[in-house]
Amino acid sequence: MTLASSVVVPYAAYLRVYEPLAAFPEPERSHWAEYARREHTPSAQDELRRSLANLLPVPPVPVPVHESDDAFVASVDGVTCVCPWRTRLRGWLALEEISQRLPGPLLDAALPPVVRRQAVADFERWSERNPDARPWIRGATWHVPVRWFVLFADAEREYAKGEDGLVLRYRTPMVEARRRVARGLKALKEALEEGPLIDGLMDVGRWLEEFHPRSLVELDYGGLVHALPEGELADDHSAADVAEGLAALRAGDGARAGVAYERLTDRWSSVRDRQRSS
């Protein structure tokens, strides 16, 4: 196991931000402008294949030696937007997370302490030179965090079969994502006062504030489309369930909110069950 497998894994979903070229300083802006003009740019499947290739070295390489110069590209109302992969930065952040989640013996077997110490030291030196760095991509394995769905409307759902198989994603302008975060937080705080959902949504809101206001926000089910039967995938309208639950909370209808939340938990519990059986 390497940190690459924690950053990009077969059964993971992703929350991405695509920023307009104007958001990047030179010379990075020119790099991405030229990059976006390429006839072919890497897909999510290409990123997955490259990251899984890092599983082979012994001893393991916890994060890439060099930062990726690749990105996902999208056009928003005729404006070119890019989402840099920043695989090395995401690897460092994943190292912090995995060190907190795995038991010591399992962590030592996957990533020897000497390897982790070197990676941590490299990250500390890099962070001193790049104090404002942040990833354009967040990932979650075997589920989509409920807080992510708050950012989207059911009408923004895209479900189709592309060159790489089934695709389920949502896309929305940054201004809409921020507005929904604010409204969602207001409804949750009035109904619940505190809790992990509120904390998580506040964290997502702070992250979104780091980006250009004309960015595009995307929720991509990624490899989770392979963990859900096609019929379940076609019927998955989790963003609509979250929106209904929040609307019910605003109306003071706790029972209706509970029904919407139960639909969500039932759906994602079945995915977790597949993880445990795999």
N, C-alpha and C positions, 0 to 999 in steps of 0.2 A: 504493500500500500504506500502511495506517496500522497503529498498534498495536492498534486494534480487531480487525483481521484476524488478529493474532497471538493475541489473547485468545480470540476465538470464530471459528473457521473451519469450513468445511463438513466437512472430514475430520479431526475431532478427537474424542478421548475425554476424559472428565472424571472426576476423583475429587472427591467433594463430602462435606461434613460438614453435617448438619442438627442444630442445637442447640435444646434446649427453651427456651421463652420465659423460664424462670427463669434462664437463663444470661446474659441481657442486662440491663444496668443501665437504670434509667429516665433519660430518657424513651423510650429506644429500645425497651424492652420493650412499652410501651403502643402504640408505632407498629406493631410487628410483630403484636401481638395484634389490633389493628384491621385491619391488612392481611390477616391470615389469615382474617378473617371475610368477606372479599369473596366475592361469588358466583363471580367469575372472576379467576384470577391468571395472570400470563404463564407460558408454557411455555418449554422449552429452544429451541424453534423461534422463539419470539418474541424471545428474547435474540439468537439468530443473526441474524434479520432486522434488528433495531435496530443491531447492531454492523456488519453489512455496509453499512448505509446510510452509515456514517462513511467509506466508501471514496471518496465523491464530492467532498468539499471539496478545493480547491486554493488555497494550499498545504495539505498534509495536517495533520490534527489527531492527534498521536501518542497522546494519551489524552483522555478526555472532560473537558470543562471542569468539570463538576459530578459528584459521586459519585451513583451510582444508588441509588434508594430502593426498589428491587424485590428480590424474593427468591423462591426456590423454597420451597414449603410441603409438609410431609408430616405425617401423623398416625402416631405410634408408640405403640401400646397406649393409645390415647385421649388421648395428650399431643401437643399441637401443637408441631412443630419447624420451624424455618426455616433456610434456607441463603442468606444475603445474597449478592447478585451481586457487589458491590464492584468494579464494572467499572473504575473509575478506578484503584484500587489495583493491580488485576491488570494494567492497562495499563502502569503505571510499572514493575512487576516484569518484564513482558514486554520493555520497552525495555532493561533491563539485560541480559536474556538474549540478545536479538537483536543487541545491540551486540557481544557476544562471539562470535556465530556467523556473522554475515555478513561477507564481504570488504568492506573500506573503500569502494571505488567503488560497489558495489551498495547498501550501506547509505546512502551519501550521496545516491544517486539516489532511494531510497525515502523517506528521511527526511533532509532537509537538516540540516547540522550546527547551524545556528542554532535550528532547531526542537527538535533533541535537547537542546541546551544549556539551553533554556528549560524543557523538561520535567524535566530532571535537577534544575535549580534549584528548581522547584516541588516536586518530590518531597522534596528535602532539607529545605525549610522545613516541609512537611507532616509529615515523619518526626520532626522535633524536637518537634512538638506531639502526635504519636501514636506514641511509641516502642514500644508493645506491639502495634501493629496487625499482623494476619496475614490472608491470604485464606481464605475458606471453600471455595474451589474451586481445584483444580489441573488443568491441561490438558496434553495431549500430542497432537501431530499425527501422523497416518498410522500410529499404533500404540498399543498399551496397554503401558506399561512392565511388565516381568515382576514387579517388586517390588509393584505394585498388587495383583496377583492373590493375593499371600500373605495379604492381609487377609480373603479370602473363601473360603467352601466351595461346592462345586458345587451343593449343595442350595439355596443362596441365589440361584441363577441364575434370572432371569426373562426369558423370550423370548416375545414376543407382538406382535400387530399392533394398534396403537392408532390414534387419530385422525390422528396425524402420520406414520403408517407403522410400519415395523418398529422394535421396541425391544428391546435386549439390555442388561440391567443386573444388578448384584448389589447387595444391601442387607444390612447386618449391624449389630448393636448395637456401639457403641464398645468395650464391654468385650471382645467377641470379637475385634474387629480388633486391639486392643492385645495380647491374649493370643497371637494368631497371629504378630504381629510378633516378640514375645519368643521364641517357640518357633522361628520361622524363623531368627532371628539366631543362636540357639544352635546349630542344625543347620549353618548355613553357616559359622560361625566354627570349629566343630570339624572341618569337612571341608575348608574352603578357607583359613582364617586371615584372608585379606584379599582385596579385589577390589571392582569397581564395584557389584556386586549388593549386597554387604554395606553399602557406603557409602550407596547409594541407599535401602536398607531402613531404615538408621539414621536417615536424613533424614526419611523418612515417619513413623517412630515418634516423632521429636521433634515433628513437626508435629501428630500426633494428640494428643499430651500437652497441647496448647494449648487443648483443647476440653473441654466438660462431659462427665463420664463417662457420662451417659445420652443422649448424642448418637447419631445414626444416621449410618453411613458408607455412601456409595453410589459404585459404579463404573458409569458410564454410557458405553456405546460411542458415544453421540452420533452424529455424522455418519459414523463408520466403518461403520455399517450400510449406507451407500450405496457403500462401497468394497469390500465383500465380497459375492460372489454369495450369493443367499439360501440355497442348499444348504450352502455353507461356513459361513454364519452359524449355521444350525440345528445344525451338527455341531461348532461351536466350544465346547469345554469347557476353556478355557485354565486356569481356576482349578483344575480337577481335575488337569490335567497338572502344575501347579506343586506342588500338594499331594502328588501321587505322587512327584515328584522329591525333595521335602524328606523324605518318609517313607523313601525309599530311602537318602538320605544318613544319616539317623538310624540306619538298619539296617546301614550300612556297605556298601551295594550300589551301588557307583559305576556299574556297567554299566546298571542299571535307571534310575538317575538320569539318565544320559546319554541314554537312549532317550526319556524324558519331555521332556528339554530339547530334543532334536532335533525332536520334534513341534512344540514351541512355535516354534522358530526357522524351521522350514519354513513354518509357517502365516503368521508375520508377515513373512517374507522375500517372500512372494507379494504382500502388501499394499504393501510398499516398492517392489516392481517396478511396481505400478500407479501409484505416485506418480511414479516416474521417467519413465513413459511418458505421463503426463497433461500 
